[in-house]
Amino acid sequence: MRFLVVDDDFQSRTIVQRHLYPHGFVDVATDGEEAVEAFRLALLEGEPYDLITLDILMPNKDGQEALREIREIEKEQGIPEDKAVKVIMISGLEDSKEVHDAFFLGKATSYIVKPIHHKVLLDEIASLGLTLPEVSSRGEDVSL
């Protein structure tokens, strides 16, 4: 399983990365520009991401704009919608406009409001139809 964690906040990015690394390979990006470039490179290398967690508010290019570009790249590459990368938008905001834009303009797969807890994130991933490899219980719940 391949993940891309995108967040400009070091602590938030690190915590999500810790939640995911037992289940697969995790790349990180600090803004939307890096996210789009990482996504494009993974496709070119034939190792696309299974899941992207994408913060909304970031410098240079925000998560909404990055998501629209990622979906455009998929369209250009002929990737059908049912094979598109799963994207969980993550934000500290519970803003109905941001939620609307994420789902209807960017075609986000899911939306989670911080703080992110280990179980919430893994349950959300499972609800998207992604099967995570079993790992031994670590007994920790680090949240944002």
PyMOL commands that set and color helices and strands:
alter all, ss='L'
color gray80, all
select helices_A, chain A and resi 10-23+32-44+63-76+81-83+96-105+118-127
alter helices_A, ss='H'
color red, helices_A
select strands_A, chain A and resi 2-6+25-29+51-55+86-91+110-113
alter strands_A, ss='S'
color yellow, strands_A
deselect
rebuild
show_as cartoon
